[in-house]
Amino acid sequence: MNGQDRERLELEKAGWERLEHEGEAVWRNPVSGIVYPQGIAVAMVREGADPDVPFGPEGGV
């Protein structure tokens, strides 16, 4: 199992929904409904970020 597979499982366990957008996987936050790239979604889950505060395009708030 590679790193992306582990991240996918982590997001699924946290209740995030995987979607396809322009051929890439993105993830819908189960609380806010906002969609994020996988890397940002994983960071939010791991850091316990407030789901109502969207990350900027570079991952900052």
C-alpha distance matrix in Angstrom:
0.0 3.8 6.9 8.2 6.0 6.9 10.2 10.7 10.5 12.7 15.1 15.4 16.2 18.8 20.3 19.7 20.0 18.1 20.6 21.1 23.6 24.9 21.8 19.4 17.5 19.6 19.7 22.9 23.9 24.9 28.0 29.4 28.1 27.5 24.7 22.6 20.1 16.5 17.0 20.3 19.2 16.6 19.4 21.8 19.8 19.2 22.8 24.4 26.2 29.1 27.9 31.5 31.5 29.8 28.2 30.0 28.8 27.6 25.9 29.0 31.2
3.8 0.0 3.8 5.6 5.4 6.5 8.8 10.1 11.0 12.6 14.6 15.7 16.9 18.8 20.5 19.2 19.7 17.4 19.7 19.8 21.9 22.9 19.9 17.3 15.7 17.8 18.3 21.8 22.8 24.4 27.3 28.3 27.0 26.0 23.0 20.5 17.6 14.2 14.2 17.7 17.3 14.6 17.1 19.9 18.5 17.8 21.1 23.1 24.5 27.5 26.5 29.9 29.5 27.6 25.7 27.2 25.7 24.4 22.9 26.1 28.6
6.9 3.8 0.0 3.8 5.4 5.1 6.2 8.6 10.0 10.5 12.4 14.3 15.4 16.7 18.7 17.2 18.2 16.2 18.6 19.0 20.7 21.9 19.5 16.3 14.5 15.9 16.2 19.6 20.2 22.1 24.7 25.6 24.6 23.3 20.6 17.7 15.0 11.5 10.9 14.3 14.1 11.3 13.4 16.4 15.3 14.3 17.6 19.7 21.0 24.1 23.3 26.7 26.1 24.3 22.2 23.9 22.6 21.1 19.4 22.5 24.9
8.2 5.6 3.8 0.0 3.8 5.4 5.0 6.1 8.7 9.7 10.5 12.2 14.2 15.3 16.6 14.7 15.1 12.7 14.9 15.2 17.0 18.3 15.9 12.7 10.8 12.3 12.9 16.5 17.7 19.7 22.5 23.1 21.8 20.5 17.5 14.9 12.0 8.6 9.1 12.6 12.0 10.0 12.8 15.3 14.4 14.4 17.6 19.3 20.2 22.9 21.5 24.8 24.4 22.2 20.4 22.0 20.6 19.6 18.0 21.4 23.7
6.0 5.4 5.4 3.8 0.0 3.8 5.4 5.0 6.3 8.6 9.9 10.6 12.3 14.3 15.5 14.2 14.4 12.3 15.0 15.7 18.2 19.9 17.1 14.4 11.9 13.7 13.7 17.0 18.1 19.4 22.6 23.7 22.2 21.6 18.7 16.7 14.4 10.8 12.1 15.1 13.7 11.6 14.9 16.9 15.2 15.5 19.0 20.2 21.5 24.1 22.6 26.0 26.1 24.2 22.9 24.8 23.6 22.9 21.0 24.3 26.2
6.9 6.5 5.1 5.4 3.8 0.0 3.8 5.4 5.2 6.2 8.7 9.9 10.6 12.5 14.5 13.7 15.0 13.7 16.9 18.2 20.5 22.5 20.1 17.0 14.3 15.1 14.4 17.3 17.6 18.8 21.6 23.1 22.2 21.6 19.2 17.1 15.2 11.4 11.8 14.5 13.0 10.1 13.0 15.1 12.9 12.6 16.3 17.6 19.4 22.2 21.2 24.8 24.9 23.5 22.2 24.4 23.7 22.7 20.4 23.3 25.1
10.2 8.8 6.2 5.0 5.4 3.8 0.0 3.8 5.4 5.0 6.2 8.6 9.9 10.6 12.6 11.1 12.6 11.5 14.5 16.0 17.9 20.1 18.2 14.8 11.9 12.1 11.2 14.1 14.4 16.0 18.6 19.7 18.9 18.1 15.7 13.4 11.6 7.9 8.4 10.8 9.2 6.5 9.7 11.7 10.0 10.2 13.6 14.9 16.2 19.0 17.8 21.3 21.3 19.7 18.4 20.7 20.1 19.3 16.8 19.8 21.5
10.7 10.1 8.6 6.1 5.0 5.4 3.8 0.0 3.8 5.4 5.2 6.2 8.6 9.9 10.8 9.2 9.8 8.3 11.6 13.3 15.8 18.2 16.2 13.1 9.8 10.3 9.3 12.3 13.2 14.4 17.6 18.8 17.4 17.0 14.5 12.9 11.4 7.9 10.0 12.1 9.8 8.4 12.1 13.2 11.4 12.7 16.0 16.6 17.7 19.8 18.0 21.3 21.8 20.1 19.3 21.6 20.9 20.7 18.4 21.6 22.9
10.5 11.0 10.0 8.7 6.3 5.2 5.4 3.8 0.0 3.8 5.4 5.0 6.1 8.6 9.9 9.7 10.9 10.5 14.1 16.3 19.1 21.7 19.6 16.7 13.3 13.6 11.9 14.1 14.4 14.8 17.9 19.8 18.8 19.0 17.0 15.8 14.8 11.3 13.0 14.8 12.1 10.1 13.7 14.4 11.7 12.8 16.4 16.6 18.4 20.5 18.9 22.5 23.3 22.1 21.6 24.3 24.0 23.8 21.1 23.9 25.0
12.7 12.6 10.5 9.7 8.6 6.2 5.0 5.4 3.8 0.0 3.8 5.5 5.2 6.3 8.9 8.9 11.3 11.6 15.3 17.7 20.0 22.8 21.2 17.9 14.5 13.9 11.7 13.5 12.9 13.4 16.0 18.0 17.6 17.6 16.1 14.6 14.1 10.7 11.6 12.8 10.0 7.5 10.7 11.3 8.2 9.1 12.7 12.9 14.9 17.3 16.1 19.9 20.6 19.8 19.2 22.2 22.4 21.9 18.9 21.3 22.2
15.1 14.6 12.4 10.5 9.9 8.7 6.2 5.2 5.4 3.8 0.0 3.8 5.4 5.1 6.4 5.3 7.8 8.5 12.1 14.8 17.0 20.1 18.9 15.6 12.0 10.8 8.1 9.7 9.3 10.1 12.9 14.6 13.9 14.0 12.5 11.4 11.5 8.6 10.3 10.9 7.5 6.5 10.0 9.7 7.3 9.6 12.6 12.2 13.5 15.3 13.5 17.0 18.0 16.9 16.8 19.7 19.9 20.0 17.1 19.6 20.2
15.4 15.7 14.3 12.2 10.6 9.9 8.6 6.2 5.0 5.5 3.8 0.0 3.8 5.3 5.1 5.2 6.7 7.9 11.7 14.7 17.5 20.7 19.3 16.6 12.8 12.1 9.3 10.4 10.4 10.1 13.5 15.6 14.4 15.4 14.0 13.8 14.0 11.3 13.7 14.3 10.8 10.3 13.8 13.2 10.5 12.9 16.0 15.1 16.5 17.8 15.6 19.0 20.5 19.5 19.8 22.8 22.9 23.3 20.5 23.0 23.4
16.2 16.9 15.4 14.2 12.3 10.6 9.9 8.6 6.1 5.2 5.4 3.8 0.0 3.8 5.4 7.5 9.9 11.6 15.4 18.5 21.2 24.4 23.1 20.2 16.4 15.5 12.5 13.1 12.1 11.1 13.9 16.6 16.3 17.4 16.6 16.3 16.8 14.0 15.7 16.0 12.5 11.3 14.3 13.5 10.1 12.0 15.1 14.0 16.1 17.5 16.0 19.5 21.1 20.8 21.2 24.5 25.0 25.2 22.0 24.1 24.3
18.8 18.8 16.7 15.3 14.3 12.5 10.6 9.9 8.6 6.3 5.1 5.3 3.8 0.0 3.8 5.8 9.3 11.6 15.1 18.4 20.5 24.0 23.2 20.1 16.4 14.6 11.2 11.1 9.2 8.4 10.6 13.4 13.6 14.7 14.4 14.2 15.3 13.0 14.4 13.9 10.3 9.7 12.1 10.6 7.3 10.0 12.4 10.7 12.6 13.8 12.2 15.8 17.5 17.5 18.2 21.6 22.6 22.8 19.5 21.3 21.1
20.3 20.5 18.7 16.6 15.5 14.5 12.6 10.8 9.9 8.9 6.4 5.1 5.4 3.8 0.0 3.8 6.5 9.7 12.9 16.5 18.8 22.4 21.8 19.2 15.4 13.6 10.0 9.0 7.8 5.9 9.0 11.8 11.3 13.1 13.0 13.7 15.3 13.5 15.7 15.1 11.3 11.8 14.5 12.6 10.0 13.2 15.4 13.4 14.5 14.8 12.5 15.5 17.8 17.5 18.7 22.0 22.9 23.7 20.6 22.5 22.1
19.7 19.2 17.2 14.7 14.2 13.7 11.1 9.2 9.7 8.9 5.3 5.2 7.5 5.8 3.8 0.0 3.8 6.6 9.7 13.2 15.2 18.8 18.4 15.6 12.0 9.8 6.2 5.6 5.3 5.3 8.8 10.5 9.2 10.3 9.5 10.1 11.6 10.2 12.9 12.2 8.5 9.8 12.7 11.0 9.4 12.8 14.9 13.4 13.7 14.2 11.4 14.3 16.1 15.1 16.0 19.1 19.6 20.6 17.8 20.0 19.9
20.0 19.7 18.2 15.1 14.4 15.0 12.6 9.8 10.9 11.3 7.8 6.7 9.9 9.3 6.5 3.8 0.0 3.8 6.5 10.2 12.6 16.2 15.8 13.6 10.1 8.4 5.5 5.1 7.0 7.1 10.8 11.8 9.3 10.5 9.0 10.4 11.6 10.7 14.1 13.9 10.5 12.3 15.4 14.1 12.9 16.2 18.3 17.0 17.0 17.2 14.0 16.4 18.2 16.6 17.6 20.2 20.2 21.7 19.3 21.9 21.9
18.1 17.4 16.2 12.7 12.3 13.7 11.5 8.3 10.5 11.6 8.5 7.9 11.6 11.6 9.7 6.6 3.8 0.0 3.8 7.0 9.8 13.2 12.3 10.1 6.5 5.9 4.7 6.5 9.4 10.6 14.1 14.5 11.7 11.9 9.2 9.8 9.9 8.9 12.6 13.2 10.5 12.1 15.4 14.9 14.2 17.1 19.4 18.8 18.6 19.4 16.2 18.6 19.8 17.6 18.0 20.0 19.3 20.6 18.8 21.8 22.4
20.6 19.7 18.6 14.9 15.0 16.9 14.5 11.6 14.1 15.3 12.1 11.7 15.4 15.1 12.9 9.7 6.5 3.8 0.0 3.8 6.5 10.0 9.6 8.2 5.7 5.3 5.9 7.3 10.9 12.4 15.6 15.1 11.8 11.6 8.6 9.8 9.9 10.2 14.0 14.4 12.4 14.6 17.6 17.1 17.0 20.0 21.9 21.4 20.6 21.0 17.6 19.5 20.5 17.8 18.2 19.7 18.6 20.4 19.2 22.3 22.8
21.1 19.8 19.0 15.2 15.7 18.2 16.0 13.3 16.3 17.7 14.8 14.7 18.5 18.4 16.5 13.2 10.2 7.0 3.8 0.0 3.8 6.6 5.9 5.5 4.8 6.0 8.4 10.4 14.1 16.0 19.0 18.1 14.7 13.9 10.5 11.1 10.2 11.1 14.6 15.5 14.3 16.4 19.2 19.3 19.6 22.2 24.2 24.1 23.1 23.7 20.4 22.0 22.5 19.5 19.4 20.2 18.4 20.3 19.7 23.1 24.0
23.6 21.9 20.7 17.0 18.2 20.5 17.9 15.8 19.1 20.0 17.0 17.5 21.2 20.5 18.8 15.2 12.6 9.8 6.5 3.8 0.0 3.8 5.4 5.3 6.3 6.5 9.6 11.2 14.8 17.3 19.7 18.1 14.9 13.2 9.8 10.3 9.6 11.6 14.7 15.1 14.7 17.3 19.5 19.5 20.5 23.2 24.6 24.7 23.1 23.5 20.3 21.4 21.5 18.2 17.9 18.1 16.0 18.2 18.2 21.5 22.4
24.9 22.9 21.9 18.3 19.9 22.5 20.1 18.2 21.7 22.8 20.1 20.7 24.4 24.0 22.4 18.8 16.2 13.2 10.0 6.6 3.8 0.0 3.8 5.6 8.4 9.6 13.0 14.9 18.4 21.1 23.4 21.6 18.4 16.5 13.1 13.2 11.7 13.9 16.5 17.3 17.5 19.8 21.9 22.3 23.6 25.8 27.3 27.7 26.0 26.6 23.6 24.6 24.3 20.7 20.1 19.6 16.9 19.0 19.7 23.0 24.3
21.8 19.9 19.5 15.9 17.1 20.1 18.2 16.2 19.6 21.2 18.9 19.3 23.1 23.2 21.8 18.4 15.8 12.3 9.6 5.9 5.4 3.8 0.0 3.8 6.9 9.5 13.0 15.5 19.1 21.5 24.3 23.0 19.8 18.2 14.5 14.1 12.0 13.1 15.9 17.5 17.4 19.1 21.6 22.4 23.2 25.2 27.1 27.7 26.6 27.6 24.6 26.1 25.9 22.5 21.6 21.5 18.8 20.3 20.7 24.3 25.9
19.4 17.3 16.3 12.7 14.4 17.0 14.8 13.1 16.7 17.9 15.6 16.6 20.2 20.1 19.2 15.6 13.6 10.1 8.2 5.5 5.3 5.6 3.8 0.0 3.8 6.4 10.1 13.1 16.3 19.0 21.7 20.6 17.8 15.9 12.1 11.0 8.5 9.4 12.1 13.8 13.8 15.4 17.8 18.8 19.6 21.5 23.4 24.1 23.1 24.3 21.6 23.4 23.0 19.7 18.6 18.8 16.2 17.4 17.5 21.1 22.8
17.5 15.7 14.5 10.8 11.9 14.3 11.9 9.8 13.3 14.5 12.0 12.8 16.4 16.4 15.4 12.0 10.1 6.5 5.7 4.8 6.3 8.4 6.9 3.8 0.0 3.8 6.8 10.2 13.3 15.7 18.7 18.0 15.3 13.9 10.1 9.1 7.0 6.9 10.3 11.9 11.0 12.6 15.4 16.1 16.4 18.6 20.7 21.2 20.4 21.7 18.9 21.1 21.1 18.1 17.3 18.2 16.3 17.4 16.6 20.2 21.7
19.6 17.8 15.9 12.3 13.7 15.1 12.1 10.3 13.6 13.9 10.8 12.1 15.5 14.6 13.6 9.8 8.4 5.9 5.3 6.0 6.5 9.6 9.5 6.4 3.8 0.0 3.8 6.9 9.9 12.8 15.4 14.4 11.9 10.1 6.4 5.6 4.7 5.7 9.2 9.6 8.4 10.9 13.4 13.4 14.1 16.7 18.4 18.5 17.4 18.3 15.3 17.3 17.4 14.4 14.0 15.3 13.9 15.4 14.2 17.5 18.5
19.7 18.3 16.2 12.9 13.7 14.4 11.2 9.3 11.9 11.7 8.1 9.3 12.5 11.2 10.0 6.2 5.5 4.7 5.9 8.4 9.6 13.0 13.0 10.1 6.8 3.8 0.0 3.8 6.4 9.1 11.9 11.5 9.2 8.2 5.3 5.3 6.2 6.2 9.6 9.2 6.6 9.3 12.0 11.2 11.4 14.5 16.2 15.7 14.8 15.6 12.5 14.8 15.5 13.1 13.3 15.4 15.0 16.4 14.4 17.3 17.7
22.9 21.8 19.6 16.5 17.0 17.3 14.1 12.3 14.1 13.5 9.7 10.4 13.1 11.1 9.0 5.6 5.1 6.5 7.3 10.4 11.2 14.9 15.5 13.1 10.2 6.9 3.8 0.0 3.8 6.2 8.7 8.1 5.5 5.5 4.2 6.5 9.0 9.6 12.5 11.2 8.4 11.4 13.6 11.8 12.0 15.5 16.7 15.4 14.3 14.1 10.5 12.4 13.8 11.9 13.2 15.6 15.9 17.8 15.6 17.9 17.5
23.9 22.8 20.2 17.7 18.1 17.6 14.4 13.2 14.4 12.9 9.3 10.4 12.1 9.2 7.8 5.3 7.0 9.4 10.9 14.1 14.8 18.4 19.1 16.3 13.3 9.9 6.4 3.8 0.0 3.8 5.5 5.6 4.9 5.5 6.2 7.6 10.6 10.8 12.9 10.8 7.7 10.6 12.2 9.5 9.6 13.3 14.1 12.2 11.1 10.6 7.1 9.4 11.3 10.3 12.0 15.1 16.2 17.7 15.0 16.7 15.8
24.9 24.4 22.1 19.7 19.4 18.8 16.0 14.4 14.8 13.4 10.1 10.1 11.1 8.4 5.9 5.3 7.1 10.6 12.4 16.0 17.3 21.1 21.5 19.0 15.7 12.8 9.1 6.2 3.8 0.0 3.8 6.1 5.7 8.2 9.5 11.4 14.2 13.9 16.2 14.3 10.9 13.1 14.9 12.0 11.1 14.8 15.8 13.2 12.9 11.9 8.6 10.7 13.5 13.3 15.4 18.6 19.9 21.5 18.6 20.1 18.9
28.0 27.3 24.7 22.5 22.6 21.6 18.6 17.6 17.9 16.0 12.9 13.5 13.9 10.6 9.0 8.8 10.8 14.1 15.6 19.0 19.7 23.4 24.3 21.7 18.7 15.4 11.9 8.7 5.5 3.8 0.0 3.8 5.9 8.3 10.8 12.7 16.0 16.2 17.8 15.3 12.4 14.6 15.6 12.1 11.8 15.4 15.4 12.4 11.6 9.6 6.5 7.8 11.1 11.8 14.6 17.9 19.9 21.5 18.5 19.2 17.4
29.4 28.3 25.6 23.1 23.7 23.1 19.7 18.8 19.8 18.0 14.6 15.6 16.6 13.4 11.8 10.5 11.8 14.5 15.1 18.1 18.1 21.6 23.0 20.6 18.0 14.4 11.5 8.1 5.6 6.1 3.8 0.0 3.8 5.4 8.8 11.1 14.7 15.8 17.3 14.5 12.2 15.2 15.7 12.4 13.1 16.7 16.3 13.7 11.8 9.5 5.9 5.8 8.9 9.1 12.3 15.2 17.2 19.3 16.7 17.3 15.3
28.1 27.0 24.6 21.8 22.2 22.2 18.9 17.4 18.8 17.6 13.9 14.4 16.3 13.6 11.3 9.2 9.3 11.7 11.8 14.7 14.9 18.4 19.8 17.8 15.3 11.9 9.2 5.5 4.9 5.7 5.9 3.8 0.0 3.8 6.4 9.6 13.1 14.4 16.7 14.3 11.9 15.2 16.5 13.6 14.2 17.9 18.1 16.0 14.3 12.6 8.8 9.2 11.6 10.6 13.3 15.8 17.0 19.4 17.2 18.5 17.0
27.5 26.0 23.3 20.5 21.6 21.6 18.1 17.0 19.0 17.6 14.0 15.4 17.4 14.7 13.1 10.3 10.5 11.9 11.6 13.9 13.2 16.5 18.2 15.9 13.9 10.1 8.2 5.5 5.5 8.2 8.3 5.4 3.8 0.0 3.8 6.7 10.4 12.4 14.2 11.6 10.0 13.7 14.5 12.0 13.6 17.0 16.9 15.4 13.1 11.9 8.3 8.5 9.7 7.6 10.0 12.1 13.2 15.7 13.8 15.2 14.0
24.7 23.0 20.6 17.5 18.7 19.2 15.7 14.5 17.0 16.1 12.5 14.0 16.6 14.4 13.0 9.5 9.0 9.2 8.6 10.5 9.8 13.1 14.5 12.1 10.1 6.4 5.3 4.2 6.2 9.5 10.8 8.8 6.4 3.8 0.0 3.8 7.1 9.3 11.7 9.8 8.4 12.1 13.5 11.9 13.3 16.6 17.1 16.3 14.3 14.0 10.6 11.7 12.2 9.4 10.4 12.1 12.1 14.5 12.9 15.2 14.9
22.6 20.5 17.7 14.9 16.7 17.1 13.4 12.9 15.8 14.6 11.4 13.8 16.3 14.2 13.7 10.1 10.4 9.8 9.8 11.1 10.3 13.2 14.1 11.0 9.1 5.6 5.3 6.5 7.6 11.4 12.7 11.1 9.6 6.7 3.8 0.0 3.8 6.3 8.1 6.2 5.7 9.3 10.4 9.7 11.6 14.3 14.9 14.9 12.9 13.6 10.9 12.5 12.1 9.0 8.5 10.2 9.8 11.5 9.7 12.5 13.1
20.1 17.6 15.0 12.0 14.4 15.2 11.6 11.4 14.8 14.1 11.5 14.0 16.8 15.3 15.3 11.6 11.6 9.9 9.9 10.2 9.6 11.7 12.0 8.5 7.0 4.7 6.2 9.0 10.6 14.2 16.0 14.7 13.1 10.4 7.1 3.8 0.0 3.8 5.7 5.6 6.2 8.8 10.2 10.8 12.5 14.5 15.6 16.4 14.9 16.3 14.0 16.0 15.2 12.0 10.5 11.5 10.0 10.9 9.7 13.3 14.8
16.5 14.2 11.5 8.6 10.8 11.4 7.9 7.9 11.3 10.7 8.6 11.3 14.0 13.0 13.5 10.2 10.7 8.9 10.2 11.1 11.6 13.9 13.1 9.4 6.9 5.7 6.2 9.6 10.8 13.9 16.2 15.8 14.4 12.4 9.3 6.3 3.8 0.0 3.8 5.5 5.0 6.1 8.6 9.8 10.6 12.2 14.1 15.1 14.5 16.5 14.5 17.2 16.7 14.1 12.6 14.2 13.1 13.1 11.3 14.8 16.5
17.0 14.2 10.9 9.1 12.1 11.8 8.4 10.0 13.0 11.6 10.3 13.7 15.7 14.4 15.7 12.9 14.1 12.6 14.0 14.6 14.7 16.5 15.9 12.1 10.3 9.2 9.6 12.5 12.9 16.2 17.8 17.3 16.7 14.2 11.7 8.1 5.7 3.8 0.0 3.8 5.5 5.3 6.3 8.7 10.1 10.7 12.2 14.1 13.4 16.0 14.8 17.6 16.3 13.9 11.6 13.0 12.0 11.0 9.0 12.5 14.7
20.3 17.7 14.3 12.6 15.1 14.5 10.8 12.1 14.8 12.8 10.9 14.3 16.0 13.9 15.1 12.2 13.9 13.2 14.4 15.5 15.1 17.3 17.5 13.8 11.9 9.6 9.2 11.2 10.8 14.3 15.3 14.5 14.3 11.6 9.8 6.2 5.6 5.5 3.8 0.0 3.8 5.5 5.0 6.2 8.7 9.9 10.4 11.8 10.4 12.7 11.5 14.0 12.5 10.2 7.9 9.9 9.8 9.2 6.4 9.5 11.2
19.2 17.3 14.1 12.0 13.7 13.0 9.2 9.8 12.1 10.0 7.5 10.8 12.5 10.3 11.3 8.5 10.5 10.5 12.4 14.3 14.7 17.5 17.4 13.8 11.0 8.4 6.6 8.4 7.7 10.9 12.4 12.2 11.9 10.0 8.4 5.7 6.2 5.0 5.5 3.8 0.0 3.8 5.4 5.1 6.3 8.7 10.0 10.4 9.6 11.5 9.8 12.8 12.4 10.6 9.6 12.3 12.6 12.7 9.7 12.4 13.2
16.6 14.6 11.3 10.0 11.6 10.1 6.5 8.4 10.1 7.5 6.5 10.3 11.3 9.7 11.8 9.8 12.3 12.1 14.6 16.4 17.3 19.8 19.1 15.4 12.6 10.9 9.3 11.4 10.6 13.1 14.6 15.2 15.2 13.7 12.1 9.3 8.8 6.1 5.3 5.5 3.8 0.0 3.8 5.4 5.1 6.1 8.5 9.8 10.2 13.0 12.1 15.5 15.0 13.7 12.3 15.0 15.2 14.4 11.3 13.9 15.2
19.4 17.1 13.4 12.8 14.9 13.0 9.7 12.1 13.7 10.7 10.0 13.8 14.3 12.1 14.5 12.7 15.4 15.4 17.6 19.2 19.5 21.9 21.6 17.8 15.4 13.4 12.0 13.6 12.2 14.9 15.6 15.7 16.5 14.5 13.5 10.4 10.2 8.6 6.3 5.0 5.4 3.8 0.0 3.8 5.5 5.1 5.9 8.2 8.1 11.4 11.5 14.6 13.4 12.4 10.5 13.2 13.9 12.5 9.1 11.0 12.4
21.8 19.9 16.4 15.3 16.9 15.1 11.7 13.2 14.4 11.3 9.7 13.2 13.5 10.6 12.6 11.0 14.1 14.9 17.1 19.3 19.5 22.3 22.4 18.8 16.1 13.4 11.2 11.8 9.5 12.0 12.1 12.4 13.6 12.0 11.9 9.7 10.8 9.8 8.7 6.2 5.1 5.4 3.8 0.0 3.8 5.5 5.2 5.7 4.9 7.8 7.8 11.1 10.4 10.0 9.1 12.5 14.0 13.5 9.8 10.9 11.2
19.8 18.5 15.3 14.4 15.2 12.9 10.0 11.4 11.7 8.2 7.3 10.5 10.1 7.3 10.0 9.4 12.9 14.2 17.0 19.6 20.5 23.6 23.2 19.6 16.4 14.1 11.4 12.0 9.6 11.1 11.8 13.1 14.2 13.6 13.3 11.6 12.5 10.6 10.1 8.7 6.3 5.1 5.5 3.8 0.0 3.8 5.6 5.2 6.7 9.4 9.2 12.9 13.1 13.1 12.7 16.2 17.5 17.0 13.3 14.7 14.9
19.2 17.8 14.3 14.4 15.5 12.6 10.2 12.7 12.8 9.1 9.6 12.9 12.0 10.0 13.2 12.8 16.2 17.1 20.0 22.2 23.2 25.8 25.2 21.5 18.6 16.7 14.5 15.5 13.3 14.8 15.4 16.7 17.9 17.0 16.6 14.3 14.5 12.2 10.7 9.9 8.7 6.1 5.1 5.5 3.8 0.0 3.8 5.6 7.9 11.4 12.2 15.7 15.3 15.4 14.3 17.5 18.7 17.4 13.8 15.0 15.7
22.8 21.1 17.6 17.6 19.0 16.3 13.6 16.0 16.4 12.7 12.6 16.0 15.1 12.4 15.4 14.9 18.3 19.4 21.9 24.2 24.6 27.3 27.1 23.4 20.7 18.4 16.2 16.7 14.1 15.8 15.4 16.3 18.1 16.9 17.1 14.9 15.6 14.1 12.2 10.4 10.0 8.5 5.9 5.2 5.6 3.8 0.0 3.8 5.4 9.1 10.9 14.0 13.1 13.8 12.7 15.9 17.7 16.3 12.6 12.8 13.1
24.4 23.1 19.7 19.3 20.2 17.6 14.9 16.6 16.6 12.9 12.2 15.1 14.0 10.7 13.4 13.4 17.0 18.8 21.4 24.1 24.7 27.7 27.7 24.1 21.2 18.5 15.7 15.4 12.2 13.2 12.4 13.7 16.0 15.4 16.3 14.9 16.4 15.1 14.1 11.8 10.4 9.8 8.2 5.7 5.2 5.6 3.8 0.0 3.8 6.6 8.4 11.6 11.6 13.0 13.0 16.6 18.8 18.2 14.4 14.3 13.7
26.2 24.5 21.0 20.2 21.5 19.4 16.2 17.7 18.4 14.9 13.5 16.5 16.1 12.6 14.5 13.7 17.0 18.6 20.6 23.1 23.1 26.0 26.6 23.1 20.4 17.4 14.8 14.3 11.1 12.9 11.6 11.8 14.3 13.1 14.3 12.9 14.9 14.5 13.4 10.4 9.6 10.2 8.1 4.9 6.7 7.9 5.4 3.8 0.0 3.8 6.0 8.7 8.0 9.4 9.6 13.2 15.8 15.4 11.7 11.3 10.1
29.1 27.5 24.1 22.9 24.1 22.2 19.0 19.8 20.5 17.3 15.3 17.8 17.5 13.8 14.8 14.2 17.2 19.4 21.0 23.7 23.5 26.6 27.6 24.3 21.7 18.3 15.6 14.1 10.6 11.9 9.6 9.5 12.6 11.9 14.0 13.6 16.3 16.5 16.0 12.7 11.5 13.0 11.4 7.8 9.4 11.4 9.1 6.6 3.8 0.0 3.8 5.5 5.7 8.3 9.9 13.5 16.5 16.9 13.5 12.6 10.4
27.9 26.5 23.3 21.5 22.6 21.2 17.8 18.0 18.9 16.1 13.5 15.6 16.0 12.2 12.5 11.4 14.0 16.2 17.6 20.4 20.3 23.6 24.6 21.6 18.9 15.3 12.5 10.5 7.1 8.6 6.5 5.9 8.8 8.3 10.6 10.9 14.0 14.5 14.8 11.5 9.8 12.1 11.5 7.8 9.2 12.2 10.9 8.4 6.0 3.8 0.0 3.8 5.5 6.9 9.2 12.8 15.4 16.5 13.3 13.3 11.3
31.5 29.9 26.7 24.8 26.0 24.8 21.3 21.3 22.5 19.9 17.0 19.0 19.5 15.8 15.5 14.3 16.4 18.6 19.5 22.0 21.4 24.6 26.1 23.4 21.1 17.3 14.8 12.4 9.4 10.7 7.8 5.8 9.2 8.5 11.7 12.5 16.0 17.2 17.6 14.0 12.8 15.5 14.6 11.1 12.9 15.7 14.0 11.6 8.7 5.5 3.8 0.0 3.8 6.2 9.5 12.5 15.6 17.2 14.4 13.8 10.9
31.5 29.5 26.1 24.4 26.1 24.9 21.3 21.8 23.3 20.6 18.0 20.5 21.1 17.5 17.8 16.1 18.2 19.8 20.5 22.5 21.5 24.3 25.9 23.0 21.1 17.4 15.5 13.8 11.3 13.5 11.1 8.9 11.6 9.7 12.2 12.1 15.2 16.7 16.3 12.5 12.4 15.0 13.4 10.4 13.1 15.3 13.1 11.6 8.0 5.7 5.5 3.8 0.0 3.8 6.5 9.4 12.8 14.1 11.4 10.2 7.2
29.8 27.6 24.3 22.2 24.2 23.5 19.7 20.1 22.1 19.8 16.9 19.5 20.8 17.5 17.5 15.1 16.6 17.6 17.8 19.5 18.2 20.7 22.5 19.7 18.1 14.4 13.1 11.9 10.3 13.3 11.8 9.1 10.6 7.6 9.4 9.0 12.0 14.1 13.9 10.2 10.6 13.7 12.4 10.0 13.1 15.4 13.8 13.0 9.4 8.3 6.9 6.2 3.8 0.0 3.8 6.5 9.4 11.2 9.0 8.7 6.6
28.2 25.7 22.2 20.4 22.9 22.2 18.4 19.3 21.6 19.2 16.8 19.8 21.2 18.2 18.7 16.0 17.6 18.0 18.2 19.4 17.9 20.1 21.6 18.6 17.3 14.0 13.3 13.2 12.0 15.4 14.6 12.3 13.3 10.0 10.4 8.5 10.5 12.6 11.6 7.9 9.6 12.3 10.5 9.1 12.7 14.3 12.7 13.0 9.6 9.9 9.2 9.5 6.5 3.8 0.0 3.8 6.6 7.7 5.2 5.3 4.6
30.0 27.2 23.9 22.0 24.8 24.4 20.7 21.6 24.3 22.2 19.7 22.8 24.5 21.6 22.0 19.1 20.2 20.0 19.7 20.2 18.1 19.6 21.5 18.8 18.2 15.3 15.4 15.6 15.1 18.6 17.9 15.2 15.8 12.1 12.1 10.2 11.5 14.2 13.0 9.9 12.3 15.0 13.2 12.5 16.2 17.5 15.9 16.6 13.2 13.5 12.8 12.5 9.4 6.5 3.8 0.0 3.8 5.5 5.2 5.1 5.4
28.8 25.7 22.6 20.6 23.6 23.7 20.1 20.9 24.0 22.4 19.9 22.9 25.0 22.6 22.9 19.6 20.2 19.3 18.6 18.4 16.0 16.9 18.8 16.2 16.3 13.9 15.0 15.9 16.2 19.9 19.9 17.2 17.0 13.2 12.1 9.8 10.0 13.1 12.0 9.8 12.6 15.2 13.9 14.0 17.5 18.7 17.7 18.8 15.8 16.5 15.4 15.6 12.8 9.4 6.6 3.8 0.0 3.8 5.6 7.3 8.8
27.6 24.4 21.1 19.6 22.9 22.7 19.3 20.7 23.8 21.9 20.0 23.3 25.2 22.8 23.7 20.6 21.7 20.6 20.4 20.3 18.2 19.0 20.3 17.4 17.4 15.4 16.4 17.8 17.7 21.5 21.5 19.3 19.4 15.7 14.5 11.5 10.9 13.1 11.0 9.2 12.7 14.4 12.5 13.5 17.0 17.4 16.3 18.2 15.4 16.9 16.5 17.2 14.1 11.2 7.7 5.5 3.8 0.0 3.8 5.7 8.7
25.9 22.9 19.4 18.0 21.0 20.4 16.8 18.4 21.1 18.9 17.1 20.5 22.0 19.5 20.6 17.8 19.3 18.8 19.2 19.7 18.2 19.7 20.7 17.5 16.6 14.2 14.4 15.6 15.0 18.6 18.5 16.7 17.2 13.8 12.9 9.7 9.7 11.3 9.0 6.4 9.7 11.3 9.1 9.8 13.3 13.8 12.6 14.4 11.7 13.5 13.3 14.4 11.4 9.0 5.2 5.2 5.6 3.8 0.0 3.8 6.7
29.0 26.1 22.5 21.4 24.3 23.3 19.8 21.6 23.9 21.3 19.6 23.0 24.1 21.3 22.5 20.0 21.9 21.8 22.3 23.1 21.5 23.0 24.3 21.1 20.2 17.5 17.3 17.9 16.7 20.1 19.2 17.3 18.5 15.2 15.2 12.5 13.3 14.8 12.5 9.5 12.4 13.9 11.0 10.9 14.7 15.0 12.8 14.3 11.3 12.6 13.3 13.8 10.2 8.7 5.3 5.1 7.3 5.7 3.8 0.0 3.8
31.2 28.6 24.9 23.7 26.2 25.1 21.5 22.9 25.0 22.2 20.2 23.4 24.3 21.1 22.1 19.9 21.9 22.4 22.8 24.0 22.4 24.3 25.9 22.8 21.7 18.5 17.7 17.5 15.8 18.9 17.4 15.3 17.0 14.0 14.9 13.1 14.8 16.5 14.7 11.2 13.2 15.2 12.4 11.2 14.9 15.7 13.1 13.7 10.1 10.4 11.3 10.9 7.2 6.6 4.6 5.4 8.8 8.7 6.7 3.8 0.0
